[in-house]
Every structure is written in C-alpha cells, then in structure tokens.
C-alpha cells in the first residue's frame, strides 16, 4: 500500500504529496487538543462537568456556568492555544534556517527584545498609556532585536552559524537591558514587570483573542505556503540554490514571519520559554522532518504545551495563579540539557 497520495491541479497549477501517516497523526493530535480544551474549561477553583461545558459552548448552559466559561476561562484558553502555536511555528522556522536543533525564538533575540521593550513600557509609562499598547510595543522590540541581529550578521550574505552566534549576543544584551529597565522604574511596577516576564495568560480577554487571532492565522498560513522553501533551506544554501530557491530573499522573509509570530505571542503572554524548542523536536519524532507535516504538528503540540502549563498554573496551587512560563521552563530546561548532551559530538 502506497504511503503517499499525490494531489495535482492544472488550474491553478500546483501539486503536492500527502503523507497518509502524517495526516493521521496530525488529526489525532488535533483531536487530543480539542479534548484537552474542553476538559481544561471545566477545571479550576469552580469545577464544571464536561456536559455543562458543552452545553455552555452552544449557549444552553446555566447562567453562572456560561459566565465562568465564556467570559473568564475560554478567552484565556484560546490565547494559550494561539500563543503556543505561534511560538512553536516560530521555532520550527528558525531550526530550518539556522540548521541547528537548538534554535528557538530566543536565539536571534526576538523574545528578549520584545521583553525588554515591554518592561521599559511598564516601567516608564507609569500608567500614562493604556496597557493595551503592550503587544505593539513588544512587537516593535522583537523586530528591532531581530533586525539588529540580521544586519550585524550580514557579510556578503548571511551565514547561519554567524547569525546564531550574534543572535545569542544580542539576546544577552537585551536581557541586561531588561534588568536595567526594571531597576530604573518605580519599584511598585517591578513586580508587575517580573510577573509578565515569567510568562502568563492570566487576565486574558476576548480583546486579546481578537488582537492575536488574525495575526497568528495569517502568518501560519504564510508559513505553510513556504513549507517547500523550508525543506530546501534546511539542506543548505547550495542545495536550495540548486533547486531554484532565492535563498537570501526567502530567508529574510521567513525570519520576518518567525519574528512576527514570536513577538506577538510575547506581547500578549510575556516570556513563555522553551515552547519553540520542544514542540518542533517532538513533532519531528511523530511526523518526520518534512515541513508540510512538521509545521501543523508543531503548532498543535505548542498549543498543547501552553494549554497544559496554564492548566497546571491555575489549578495546582489554588488560590494562587502561578505564571505558565514557570511550568514550561521546568520541563524545557531539562529537555534543553538533554538535547545539548545528545548533540555534544555534532
């Protein structure tokens, strides 16, 4: 039995090959994510049965249940899913471009630049400007740090190795700036900035969902369209040029997409780390290295990770609401050390 199905069209002209096994795995992952979302909605300081959750989602639930589900928990869960998917796909892109299994949005300074800009906004705005400007400020900071990395690393073209090394330097510098901004601003805002830096979707509303959803969907679709380019880029510049890929132009565009996804996620949820590192690796184990399958699998797994981290954050230490980034770091740090150990001879 053939594992692949080829789909072709003459008008418009396109063709692609579908891996049946990968499609099955992705469908199973999507189903598990939906189940996790429904179960997560019902869990918290107020337990709601799954049957009532389903009724409330279609408008047939009791008034109090619908208030808790539709206004408090569901926006938070949707934001967690979008943030996780954005970070995971951003990490997948960078691992292809840098050709390094340890690459993540932190590598080129995206998350640290976004964090530094957001902390500066919190520390120095002193309540003068609405907190709703925070995602835009973080996005500008992420693009600034990534642009600085790109320009500094450029020398008759962009070497992935040089790009990674300079990215680590820029990320470290942005981390130092973040500490400076924290201690320079009013002390009563330091705790707010520190909580945001830890990474949390606490207090998310439908406004956050409406801000992040179109952005995430547009750039996820753009990334899927470039799946073949990512496959070629991962094989090296010479191979990519040999199959007709304009390497530098495509690399710049894909870096911009990666930065846009990661910075927007950081702007909404703060510094939730390691998702962009873990999700692509696990997706690669499940569906292989072809980016046509790897990208959707990574997005689903990233959403799953942040969803579970947020569920643990709001249920394990009631009435405390721990930042979700604490749990992703607790799992991601050992995972990173394991990857580092396995690649020690590479």
C-alpha positions as CSV (number, residue, x, y, z in Angstrom):
1,X,0.0,0.0,0.0
2,X,1.4,3.4,-1.0
3,X,2.1,5.7,1.9
4,X,1.7,8.8,-0.1
5,X,-1.1,10.4,-2.1
6,X,-0.2,13.0,-4.9
7,X,-2.6,15.8,-5.5
8,X,-2.3,17.8,-8.7
9,X,-4.3,20.6,-10.3
10,X,-3.9,22.3,-13.7
11,X,-5.8,25.5,-13.0
12,X,-4.2,26.9,-10.9
13,X,-1.1,24.8,-11.4
14,X,0.0,23.1,-8.2
15,X,0.9,19.7,-6.9
16,X,1.9,18.3,-3.5
17,X,2.4,14.9,-1.9
18,X,0.4,13.9,1.2
19,X,1.9,11.5,3.7
20,X,-1.1,9.5,4.9
21,X,0.6,8.5,8.2
22,X,1.4,12.2,9.0
23,X,-2.1,13.3,8.3
24,X,-3.4,10.6,10.6
25,X,-1.0,11.7,13.4
26,X,-2.0,15.4,12.9
27,X,-5.7,14.5,13.1
28,X,-5.1,12.5,16.3
29,X,-3.1,15.4,17.8
30,X,-5.9,17.9,16.9
31,X,-8.5,15.7,18.5
32,X,-6.4,15.4,21.7
33,X,-6.1,19.2,21.7
34,X,-9.8,19.7,21.4
35,X,-10.4,17.2,24.3
36,X,-7.8,19.0,26.4
37,X,-9.5,22.3,25.7
38,X,-12.9,21.0,26.8
39,X,-11.5,19.3,29.9
40,X,-9.5,22.4,30.8
41,X,-12.5,24.7,30.6
42,X,-14.2,22.7,33.3
43,X,-11.3,22.6,35.7
44,X,-10.4,25.4,38.2
45,X,-11.5,26.7,41.5
46,X,-15.1,26.0,40.4
47,X,-15.4,22.6,38.8
48,X,-17.8,22.3,35.9
49,X,-18.8,18.9,34.4
50,X,-17.9,18.3,30.8
51,X,-21.6,18.0,29.9
52,X,-22.2,21.5,31.2
53,X,-19.2,22.8,29.4
54,X,-20.5,21.5,26.1
55,X,-24.0,23.0,26.8
56,X,-22.5,26.3,27.6
57,X,-20.4,26.4,24.5
58,X,-23.6,26.1,22.4
59,X,-25.5,28.6,24.5
60,X,-27.6,26.1,26.5
61,X,-25.8,26.2,29.8
62,X,-26.8,27.8,33.1
63,X,-26.2,31.5,33.6
64,X,-23.4,31.2,36.1
65,X,-21.6,28.5,34.2
66,X,-21.8,30.4,31.0
67,X,-20.3,33.5,32.7
68,X,-17.4,31.5,34.0
69,X,-16.8,29.6,30.8
70,X,-17.4,32.2,28.1
71,X,-16.1,35.3,29.8
72,X,-13.3,34.0,32.1
73,X,-11.9,30.7,31.0
74,X,-12.5,30.4,27.3
75,X,-10.6,33.6,26.3
76,X,-7.7,32.6,28.4
77,X,-7.6,29.1,26.9
78,X,-7.8,30.4,23.3
79,X,-5.0,32.8,24.0
80,X,-2.9,30.0,25.4
81,X,-3.5,27.9,22.3
82,X,-2.6,30.8,20.0
83,X,0.5,31.7,21.9
84,X,1.7,28.1,22.0
85,X,1.1,27.6,18.2
86,X,2.9,30.9,17.4
87,X,6.0,30.1,19.4
88,X,6.2,26.5,18.1
89,X,6.0,27.5,14.5
90,X,8.4,30.4,15.0
91,X,10.9,27.9,16.5
92,X,10.3,25.5,13.6
93,X,11.2,28.2,11.1
94,X,14.4,29.1,12.9
95,X,15.6,25.5,13.2
96,X,15.3,25.2,9.4
97,X,17.1,28.5,8.7
98,X,19.9,28.1,11.2
99,X,20.1,24.4,10.7
100,X,20.6,23.9,14.4
101,X,18.3,21.7,16.5
102,X,18.8,24.0,19.5
103,X,17.4,27.1,17.7
104,X,14.4,28.9,19.1
105,X,12.9,32.4,19.1
106,X,15.3,33.3,21.9
107,X,18.3,32.6,19.6
108,X,18.0,35.7,17.5
109,X,16.9,38.0,20.3
110,X,13.2,38.1,19.4
111,X,11.8,37.2,22.7
112,X,14.4,39.1,24.7
113,X,14.0,42.2,22.6
114,X,10.2,42.1,22.9
115,X,10.6,41.5,26.7
116,X,13.0,44.5,27.1
117,X,10.6,46.8,25.2
118,X,7.6,45.7,27.2
119,X,9.4,46.1,30.5
120,X,10.6,49.5,29.5
121,X,7.0,50.4,28.6
122,X,5.7,49.1,32.0
123,X,8.5,50.8,34.0
124,X,8.5,54.3,32.3
125,X,4.9,54.8,31.1
126,X,3.8,55.0,34.8
127,X,0.2,54.3,33.8
128,X,0.1,57.2,31.3
129,X,-0.6,55.0,28.4
130,X,-3.1,52.1,28.2
131,X,-1.7,48.6,28.9
132,X,-3.3,47.6,25.6
133,X,-0.4,49.2,23.8
134,X,1.9,46.5,25.3
135,X,1.6,43.9,22.5
136,X,2.5,46.6,19.9
137,X,5.5,47.7,22.0
138,X,6.7,44.2,22.4
139,X,6.3,43.6,18.6
140,X,8.5,46.6,17.9
141,X,11.1,45.5,20.4
142,X,11.2,42.0,18.9
143,X,11.6,43.3,15.3
144,X,14.3,45.7,16.5
145,X,16.4,43.0,18.1
146,X,16.0,40.6,15.2
147,X,16.8,43.3,12.7
148,X,19.9,44.2,14.7
149,X,21.0,40.6,14.7
150,X,20.4,40.2,10.9
151,X,22.3,43.4,10.0
152,X,25.2,42.7,12.3
153,X,25.5,39.1,11.0
154,X,25.4,40.1,7.3
155,X,28.7,39.8,5.5
156,X,28.5,39.0,1.8
157,X,25.4,37.0,2.7
158,X,24.1,35.5,5.9
159,X,25.9,32.6,7.4
160,X,23.6,30.6,9.7
161,X,26.5,30.0,12.1
162,X,27.3,33.7,12.4
163,X,23.6,34.5,12.7
164,X,23.2,32.2,15.6
165,X,26.3,33.4,17.5
166,X,25.4,37.1,17.1
167,X,21.8,36.3,18.0
168,X,22.9,34.9,21.3
169,X,25.0,38.0,22.0
170,X,22.1,40.3,21.1
171,X,19.8,38.2,23.3
172,X,22.1,38.6,26.3
173,X,22.4,42.3,25.8
174,X,18.6,42.6,25.7
175,X,18.4,40.6,28.9
176,X,20.7,43.1,30.5
177,X,18.6,46.0,29.3
178,X,15.5,44.3,30.7
179,X,17.1,44.2,34.2
180,X,18.2,47.8,33.8
181,X,14.7,49.0,32.9
182,X,13.3,47.1,35.9
183,X,15.5,48.7,38.5
184,X,15.3,52.1,36.9
185,X,11.5,52.4,37.0
186,X,9.2,52.8,40.0
187,X,9.6,49.9,42.5
188,X,5.9,49.1,42.7
189,X,5.9,48.3,38.9
190,X,8.8,45.9,39.2
191,X,6.6,43.1,40.5
192,X,4.2,43.6,37.6
193,X,7.0,43.5,35.1
194,X,8.5,40.4,36.8
195,X,5.2,38.6,36.6
196,X,4.8,39.4,33.0
197,X,8.4,38.3,32.2
198,X,7.7,34.9,33.7
199,X,5.0,34.3,31.1
200,X,1.3,34.2,31.8
201,X,-2.1,34.4,30.1
202,X,-3.8,35.4,33.3
203,X,-6.4,38.1,32.7
204,X,-6.8,37.4,29.0
205,X,-10.0,38.7,27.5
206,X,-11.7,38.4,24.1
207,X,-9.9,41.7,23.2
208,X,-6.6,39.8,23.4
209,X,-8.1,36.9,21.4
210,X,-9.2,39.3,18.6
211,X,-5.8,41.0,18.6
212,X,-3.9,37.8,18.3
213,X,-6.1,35.5,16.2
214,X,-6.0,37.3,12.8
215,X,-2.2,37.9,13.2
216,X,-1.5,34.3,14.1
217,X,-3.7,32.8,11.4
218,X,-2.3,35.0,8.6
219,X,1.4,34.2,9.4
220,X,0.7,30.5,10.0
221,X,-0.8,30.3,6.5
222,X,2.1,32.2,5.1
223,X,4.5,29.7,6.7
224,X,2.6,26.7,5.4
225,X,2.9,28.2,1.8
226,X,6.7,28.3,2.3
227,X,7.0,24.7,3.5
228,X,8.9,23.6,0.4
229,X,11.3,26.5,0.8
230,X,12.0,25.5,4.4
231,X,12.7,21.9,3.3
232,X,15.2,23.2,0.8
233,X,16.8,25.7,3.3
234,X,17.3,23.0,5.8
235,X,19.5,21.1,3.3
236,X,21.9,24.0,2.9
237,X,22.3,27.1,0.8
238,X,23.9,25.2,-2.1
239,X,21.1,22.7,-2.4
240,X,18.5,25.4,-2.0
241,X,20.1,27.5,-4.8
242,X,20.3,24.3,-6.9
243,X,16.6,23.8,-6.8
244,X,15.8,27.4,-7.7
245,X,15.2,28.9,-4.3
246,X,16.2,32.6,-3.9
247,X,18.0,31.9,-0.6
248,X,18.6,35.4,0.8
249,X,15.2,36.8,-0.1
250,X,13.3,33.8,1.2
251,X,15.5,33.7,4.4
252,X,14.7,37.3,5.2
253,X,11.0,36.8,4.6
254,X,10.9,33.7,6.8
255,X,12.9,35.4,9.6
256,X,10.4,38.2,9.5
257,X,7.5,35.7,9.8
258,X,9.2,34.0,12.7
259,X,9.8,37.3,14.5
260,X,6.2,38.4,13.9
261,X,4.8,35.2,15.4
262,X,7.1,35.1,18.4
263,X,7.0,38.8,19.2
264,X,3.2,38.9,19.0
265,X,3.0,35.9,21.4
266,X,5.4,37.5,23.8
267,X,3.4,40.8,23.6
268,X,0.3,39.0,24.8
269,X,1.6,36.4,27.2
270,X,5.1,37.5,28.2
271,X,8.2,35.4,28.3
272,X,6.9,31.8,28.0
273,X,10.1,29.9,27.2
274,X,11.1,26.7,25.6
275,X,7.9,26.0,23.6
276,X,9.6,27.0,20.4
277,X,12.4,24.5,21.2
278,X,10.4,21.5,22.5
279,X,7.4,21.4,20.1
280,X,9.3,21.1,16.8
281,X,11.5,18.3,18.2
282,X,8.6,16.3,19.4
283,X,6.7,16.9,16.1
284,X,9.7,15.7,14.2
285,X,9.7,12.4,16.1
286,X,6.0,12.0,15.2
287,X,5.7,13.1,11.6
288,X,9.2,13.3,10.3
289,X,11.2,16.3,9.0
290,X,9.1,17.4,6.0
291,X,7.8,20.8,6.9
292,X,4.4,20.3,5.2
293,X,3.6,18.0,8.1
294,X,6.0,19.3,10.7
295,X,4.5,22.8,10.8
296,X,0.9,21.9,11.7
297,X,2.1,19.2,14.1
298,X,4.4,21.7,15.8
299,X,1.6,24.2,16.1
300,X,-0.7,21.7,17.7
301,X,1.9,20.5,20.1
302,X,2.9,24.0,21.1
303,X,-0.7,24.9,21.8
304,X,-1.0,21.7,23.8
305,X,2.1,22.6,25.9
306,X,1.0,26.1,26.8
307,X,-2.6,24.9,27.5
308,X,-1.3,22.2,29.9
309,X,1.1,24.7,31.5
310,X,-1.7,27.2,32.1
311,X,-4.0,24.5,33.4
312,X,-1.3,23.5,35.9
313,X,-0.7,27.1,36.8
314,X,-4.3,27.8,37.8
315,X,-5.3,24.5,39.4
316,X,-2.3,23.1,41.3
317,X,-1.8,25.9,43.8
318,X,-5.3,27.4,44.2
319,X,-6.0,30.2,45.1
320,X,-2.6,31.2,43.7
321,X,-2.3,31.6,40.0
322,X,1.3,30.7,39.0
323,X,2.7,32.0,35.7
324,X,2.5,29.4,33.0
325,X,6.1,30.1,32.0
326,X,7.3,28.6,35.3
327,X,6.0,25.2,34.2
328,X,7.2,25.4,30.6
329,X,10.7,26.3,32.0
330,X,10.6,23.4,34.5
331,X,10.1,21.0,31.6
332,X,12.0,22.9,29.0
333,X,15.3,23.3,30.8
334,X,15.9,19.6,31.3
335,X,14.8,19.0,27.7
336,X,17.3,21.5,26.5
337,X,20.1,19.9,28.6
338,X,19.2,16.5,27.1
339,X,19.4,17.9,23.5
340,X,22.7,19.6,24.3
341,X,24.1,16.3,25.7
342,X,22.9,14.3,22.7
343,X,24.4,16.8,20.2
344,X,27.7,17.2,22.1
345,X,29.7,15.5,19.3
346,X,27.9,17.2,16.4
